[in-house]
């Protein structure tokens, strides 16, 4: 079927608006709740969106599906409360505020000031609330936004504190020094779920490096890596005890003869068929303990045992050379095996991702950007045996898509999810997943390869970790509420009261946030020293996963409300939430609500698996004509208003920022946006002023480099509309714009969007 957008029906749009007006004026949603209040309860959870960004077509799809099943159950006589929610913490908010302020990274945030930065975060979290409410109303999603839960509110935060205090009490919350996926520009670790949201295919350099043997003079071990920037921190080489290795004399034309050691199975692919003499076959176990010279020598490692060959269970013969370069500071497996064998440690990259002064050749350079120059340096020293390009999936920050992550050894707080993973898997197997293959497929596989949850974030705007530590004796305590803290120190909030007196407009909810919560101190119960709070905040996905009970402030209040609303009969979100909200909900509920906890809070009858949700409908992504997920970061999206109202609003950009002066009647949109509209360049489309709809102009569609949510206009278009940069214009793609027919087409046609939505579930 060709990709044709049908002409709309303005009369249908008018009918829909009249129906919505009738529902609103007569309070039909709340009257329907009152009408069914004595019916059997059907529980629905609304996953909290972040309102500091505009909604997109994916949100239209999820909101329509979320409304469908609760409305159907209500029509059957069930009582279906639908509480809305707002996700207000974490990297999404901080990154948006950094963009507004024109700053980037922890150092610039601290220069700006943590307190004013926190205030800016508060201002940002509800920036687009009205647009979200308008979309919710327009697609007729019946949900109570007036009573919506808000994740930064005091009672919600204290409920999250309770959850962490419980995990601490159960021995499931711990601090460890581990290799984590690290966002250098943001200065914080990310969880496995967050990392999973940011993968994309890239080309990295690959290089086979000569490590000169100390144990075998005149021989080099060949080791393969796709991270040349980690070579400065090399500590060991790894081999497999199950593989055979060979010492080979290589004599090639126009090359000096040399002797190298590689896995026997890799000889022909790496070295070719000609000019080779196998001098010796060596079992991998016989290489263990041999020593070598590092290829880069800048700093002194911690520990005496360095630059030796050790065994590792992950070394294979399918790729590389059969020898693997290990830098325990930058690899989870590297860290593990080096620790098992008592190797030293060297970390010659700073937390911001740059090389320190002691790496004199690359000091101040961002590590991944230095890869090519590192290879050039090693080639000049005759350390490079072979180089190439390696295409693979690599993670970037899910909220700063141009920032690559790196694996980095850091002290961090973790939830010991691996200790209870069997229970989480058992819980998952009782859930009704639609499509069914998600259970053992995408979600089941994620659980099967579970790692401990990297919970802490070295950031600012988030739920503070409720753990206090004594610097004298190291004693740790976790608190579940401010009331519990005040029992230890009745004057713990004096600083807060003084701040409120000086500024009465200070939100009451900020008492549990940085920087104010960091000023809470009390005496150590063990040695009498002054205890201070661990400075980290927690993963915002932990906030979201606590919503089944935190929306009610449980257990500090709302115990009965929680009993009635747990578990949910139905939830629904898009496929990416298998590593986000779906996971955090299931894991937190599994870890917290064991038999002992349910008995303690009088949850009767006892809830068996599954909890906290029984049925989960997983949606695909709304995609562009090429099958790629619609995304504002890539510009291949259309605003929901195009489908719902037949037009959409953009801001006129400064003509000086355009690559060249457009044709006088032109309207310039981003190239992927033009493609997503489904109409070719050169199509005539109508423009009008938002503040003066009578001023209209028929423009010619063209693609070009403009900012997101912006439009470039030719001189005739600007003059006819009387607009300057910053003015808002309404774009009508067709003279008779698409309406309800287009809405039905968007989701049900055999054209690309619906097909790609379905296919993206794979």
C-alpha angles and dihedrals in degrees: 000000000000119000100253124154109216125229112263135235113239090188090061091052090052091051091051092050091050091051092049090049090052092050092049097044092048096041090233096168095056091040089055089054091050090048093056100034092115094049128100110285121251110191123215126179121208113213107227117247122207109246097201090087133052120261118250138199092278088062090052090056095048093045093051092051093044089055097045101068100039089048091050092049090048089053087055089057100262120141104240115182111194112197116187124215143197124217104213108164140076143028096335090063097038093049092050092050091048089055091050091050095042093237133120131197140012097288093057092044091055091047088053090047131257094238096053089041089055090050089052089052090054090052092048101049094073098033094119100028093122091052090051092047091048092051091047091052093043095056089043096241103167106215132137106248094163090069095035119149116241119207096216095053116114098244091049093049092048089052089053087048089055090053092052093044089053091051089048090051091050091051092247098114113071143155118237143162105243142148108261136174100267130200101213097191091049095039098226144099122251128214123243089256093054092045090053090060095060108050121127136161116265140161116247128181116257122199138180109215132201113232107191112228120236091189094051110036113217094019129107129203111223113219129179128219140167092198107066089168090070094057092088087063097045114144106165148001119234129215134177117249088210096059132080118229130198136212105222132190108217118201112176130167113268090009131100113249114255142173119233138174121224138148110288091233092057100051101098095044094047102034104024126228102282132073096019130131119185104218101174142358113221128189111233090240090061092060094057112112096021114132134220144181117265114240092225124034118188113125136029115253124231107250134030100250105083142135096028134129114254133176122257130185094217097061111110139171101234096089139010122017104301089258120089127201111231126208105171092195091065110034134057094216091041091053093048099050094040090052091048090054097042096247124164128253134237126174111182097171123081122229090259089062097252129121116255123237093266089067086072098178093055106021112156094011119127104251101234092044090058096058097101093046091049089054090050090052092049091048089055087055092047092244097123116087097174138351137192146139125285120202114205145134113277130181125244127183107285091222100036101041096187094056114091118214123228131200106249135173109239139156105252143154117257139187109226094231091155089067091064101027093117089060091048090052091049089050092050092052091061094055120100102232121192113225087036095215090070090074097067095013124057096356097035091049091051090054093045090057094040121155128189112286112256094220107171127083123196089219140100118238107064143079105303116238103254095220124116123195135199109226090203103056102008094240113162129205130180121207127204099200147004088253090061090049092050090054086063096040118014089192095051092112100045090108090053094051089051090051092050091048090053092045114023090182091066106120113252088225094065092075088088095046139082132305095019096049089054089065092064112107137164140169120283112249090216106046106001094246123139113272120214131192122261099251100227129104122213137252110280088224087067088057091051093047091055093057097103089070104013092063086069097039090247129212096013088056138342096055093145092045089054093048089056095046103046127123108022119233091210142017132164137187138141126292095264090068091073084086094033128037098359090054097043092048094051098041096047092047092048094050097043109036104058121145093275094053093046091051092047092057097039098247102170134213094031111254113235123196132322105065149180088015133018103193127028123186110201116206129202125234124271102246139197123244090277093055096254120135112261106252135171090215091062095035095231096126141096122213115253090245090073090066098033101041106013095247142053139209127243134171121247109246127218108272089220089068093058117098091235139356107280124227110282094252096038130123110199121208131170111281095240089047091054089051092049091052087067095226125107127244111271093043115138112240132175125244127192137176114257093217094041110031091180091071105083136164133189106226136183115244117236136164124236148135108295132145121268113278089014136111131205119219133198120234096262091050092049092048095046092049095037093226134150130194109297095031117123121238130187117230117211108191094195130031086235097038123219116262134164092338088059090050091055090044091051094059105026110032121107087238125110103282097060095037091049092046089056095043094050088070090074 
